[in-house]
Amino acid sequence: MELSEIASVTGKGGLFRVLKPTRTGMIIETLDEQQKKMVIGVNQRVSVLKEVSIYTTSADGAVPLEDVFQKIYAEFGDDPGVDTSDGEELKAFLKHVVPDYDEGRVYVSDMKKLVNWYSILLQYAPEVLKPAEEKEEEKSKEESASAEASKEETTPTAETSTEEAEAAEETAETDKKGE
């Protein structure tokens, strides 16, 4: 799963996986145990996480959410250790992760969403949080493992060949007796 497949819908809590677009909106699925599917109309605001950024005071003006998630994952792993009810703690956390975030345009509510989204992704789509290099390594390992598995399935062993030969001989003998 990629961040381009995960979205947030205004007015609905949590994150959603985008299944496919329709003429009147899109079909989404909740990113939780229930995996409830629903149709979202074109009049509802949907934010795909790949397109979300955090405002910064740097020349770039913003840092992609994907980079922020990967930095949190690299530094904190499974537990960011932040209390979402404490605004000052959230500000200190974001200052640690993104030192040049724009304090005038990034609100505490945005920081709460960031931490909540991180915990949801960590639980239901942890592959999204890993850096691109790790994703490529895992993909190549999976491909080589599946290639080896298919190679083993197609390569006959000596035992299989002997068993197949014996079965063929028995079939031939049965056919001769029947004639």
C-alpha positions in Angstrom: 0.0 0.0 0.0 1.2 3.5 -0.8 0.3 6.9 0.7 -1.3 7.8 -2.6 -4.0 5.1 -1.8 -4.7 6.5 1.7 -7.0 9.5 2.4 -8.6 11.5 5.1 -12.2 12.7 4.7 -13.3 15.9 6.3 -16.0 15.2 8.9 -15.1 11.6 9.3 -12.5 10.4 11.8 -9.6 8.0 10.9 -8.1 7.2 7.6 -9.5 5.5 4.5 -8.1 3.4 1.7 -9.2 4.7 -1.7 -10.5 1.6 -3.6 -11.6 3.2 -6.9 -13.2 6.3 -8.3 -16.8 6.4 -9.5 -18.7 8.9 -11.7 -20.1 10.6 -8.6 -17.1 10.3 -6.2 -15.1 7.4 -5.0 -15.4 4.2 -3.1 -13.3 4.1 0.1 -12.7 1.6 2.9 -11.9 2.3 6.5 -8.4 1.6 7.6 -9.3 -0.4 10.7 -10.5 -3.9 11.7 -14.0 -3.4 10.3 -12.9 -2.4 6.8 -16.2 -0.8 6.1 -16.8 0.3 2.5 -18.6 3.5 1.6 -19.1 5.9 -1.3 -17.9 9.5 -0.9 -19.5 12.1 -3.1 -17.7 14.8 -5.0 -18.9 17.5 -2.6 -17.0 16.0 0.3 -13.4 17.1 0.9 -11.0 14.2 0.5 -7.2 14.7 1.2 -4.9 12.0 -0.2 -2.0 11.8 2.3 0.6 11.8 -0.5 -0.5 15.4 -1.3 -0.5 16.7 2.3 2.5 18.7 3.5 3.5 20.5 6.7 4.3 24.2 6.3 7.9 25.2 7.0 9.8 28.5 7.2 12.4 27.1 4.8 12.8 28.1 1.1 10.8 25.1 0.1 7.8 26.3 2.1 6.6 22.8 3.1 7.8 19.3 3.8 5.8 16.3 2.5 3.9 14.2 5.1 5.6 11.1 3.8 9.0 12.5 4.8 7.7 13.4 8.2 6.2 10.0 8.8 9.5 8.3 7.7 11.5 10.6 10.1 9.2 9.8 13.0 9.5 6.1 12.2 13.3 6.3 12.0 13.6 8.1 15.3 10.7 6.7 17.4 9.7 3.5 15.8 6.5 1.9 17.1 5.9 4.5 19.9 6.3 8.3 19.3 5.6 8.7 23.0 3.4 11.8 22.7 0.3 12.7 24.6 -2.2 14.2 22.1 -4.0 16.0 24.9 -1.0 18.2 25.8 -0.5 21.0 23.2 2.9 22.0 24.5 4.2 18.4 24.2 2.8 18.1 20.7 4.6 21.4 19.7 7.9 20.1 21.2 7.5 16.8 19.4 6.9 18.4 16.0 9.8 20.9 16.7 12.0 17.8 17.2 10.8 16.1 14.0 10.5 19.2 11.8 12.7 21.9 13.4 11.6 24.6 10.9 7.9 24.0 10.9 5.8 27.3 10.6 4.4 27.8 14.1 1.9 30.4 12.7 0.3 28.1 10.1 0.6 24.6 11.8 -1.9 24.3 14.6 -2.1 21.9 17.5 -5.1 20.3 15.9 -2.9 19.5 12.9 -0.3 18.0 15.2 -2.9 15.8 16.8 -4.0 14.6 13.4 -0.3 13.9 12.5 0.2 11.7 15.6 -3.2 9.9 15.2 -2.6 9.2 11.5 0.9 7.9 12.4 -0.5 5.5 14.9 -3.2 4.3 12.4 -0.7 3.8 9.7 1.7 2.0 12.1 -1.0 -0.5 13.0 -2.7 -1.0 9.6 -0.2 0.0 6.9 3.4 -0.1 8.4 5.0 -0.5 5.0 4.0 3.1 4.2 6.3 4.4 7.0 9.4 2.7 5.8 11.9 4.7 3.6 12.0 4.0 -0.1 15.3 2.1 0.1 13.8 -0.4 2.6 10.7 -0.9 0.5 12.9 -1.7 -2.6 15.0 -4.1 -0.6 11.9 -5.9 0.7 10.4 -6.0 -2.7 13.5 -7.5 -4.2 13.7 -10.1 -1.4 10.0 -11.0 -2.0 10.6 -11.3 -5.8 13.7 -13.5 -5.3 11.8 -15.7 -2.8 8.8 -16.1 -5.2 11.2 -16.9 -8.1 12.9 -19.6 -6.0 9.5 -21.0 -5.0 8.3 -21.2 -8.6 11.6 -22.7 -9.6 11.2 -25.4 -7.0 7.7 -26.1 -8.2 8.7 -26.6 -11.8 11.9 -28.5 -11.3 11.0 -32.2 -10.9 12.9 -34.2 -8.4 14.3 -37.7 -8.9 11.6 -39.1 -6.6 8.8 -37.4 -8.5 10.2 -38.7 -11.8 10.4 -42.3 -10.6 6.9 -42.1 -9.2 5.5 -40.7 -12.4 7.3 -43.3 -14.4 5.9 -46.2 -12.3 2.4 -44.7 -12.6 2.7 -44.5 -16.3 3.9 -48.1 -16.5 0.9 -49.3 -14.4 -1.4 -47.3 -16.7 0.2 -48.8 -19.8 -0.1 -52.4 -18.3 -3.8 -51.8 -17.5 -4.5 -50.5 -21.0 -2.8 -53.7 -22.5 -4.9 -56.0 -20.3 -8.1 -54.2 -21.3 -7.4 -54.8 -25.0 
